[in-house]
């Protein structure tokens, strides 16, 4: 008996959707409310799926249910099925009218304040009716948005030497770090500075900038200096901008922030050079996922803008 005759013809997309909602909610009652059906309907659907597949998909948990190893496998593939279906519908719409559609992008706050808006602006001029759906995340969890297929592509700096084998990496440019202050900071008017001159300042730094191998750590080490004790530890660019406005703090920002972002008049680069990040900024996508036409145009536009930065990937 062929697979389609045995299971494929009886496995309904609606039933798969019900299972996915239950797995994501972790509770059948919550899933029933989300689906606007009764709880018995949800329970019956899950039971029929388990009988059809011949495996247990959910285990009872202290506060509801959680997927078994079989359930997790079905959840991953189910996301892919619905994602591909959505991609197909959006591609048909794009082929009907190439200026329309929805593009789902993920990035961290830093990238959402500089390079990514510049790409969106350039892309929207080519596709004026394209709708962008932006998802923000922190550096550790933003890649989950790709795996969960919430976003079609991710813009970020490559954080590790090795990447997830399921993720495709398309390098864009090497990012430079700049030491900056607000316009009213006394150091903003100094034309000659050394790293040693900055050690007693009130620093705003992120954990990544303090890590071994960061450009800031390398610059301090080359000058024979220990890393300064930061006054504030944060990844937030908004927080940094607000504190720099007081004239009391200094911090680090990616060079692309001043190149593409609106902060050029608010942030004053200090005359101390840092090495670039070893790993480049890149666009990350799921290898097995065919990109939509809009996503392909986003990638092309991103490379066009990356070429203007002057730090190409060798």
Secondary structure by P-SEA (a helix, b strand, c coil): ccccccccccccaaaaaaaaaaaaaccaaaaaaaacccaaaaaaaaaaaaaaaccccccccccbbbbcaaaaaaaaaaaaaaaaaaaaaaaaaaaacccbbbbbbbbcccccccaaaaaaaaaaaacccbbbbbbbbcccccccccccccccccccccccccccccbbbbbcbbbbbbbccccccccccccccccccccccbbbbcccccccccaaaaaaaaacccccccccccccaaaaaaaaaacccccccccccccccccccccccccbbbbcccbbbbbbbcccccccaaaaaaaaaaaaaaaacccccc
